[in-house]
Amino acid sequence: MAHGFQSALSGSRFYQAPGFAGGKVTMAGNIDKRALIKGPEAIKEEVMSKVPFLLEKGGFFPSVDHLVPPDVTFENFCYFINLLREIGGLEKLKF
């Protein structure tokens, strides 16, 4: 049986909970959507501070918490997606 939940705060450290994942839980989110507003440098800092470690642990689907705000530029969103693809060993998309 699979259960899903989303972290309430982008700064939460759900992955430090005892017994996290273990192949039974997949967590989505935990990327601060405000970084996408600030630009590539902030996006890279936010993503690199969480994603490589969490992908290695397993049970993590990186995405922004809740929804992408309307004031995130298309260019920043494309940068975010391609950074995730790069970390995951996938080819960058051409937008």
Summary of the structure (lengths in Angstrom):
residues: 95
radius of gyration: 13.4
end to end distance: 37.5
largest distance: 40.5
contacts: 234
relative contact order: 0.19
helix: 41%
strand: 12%
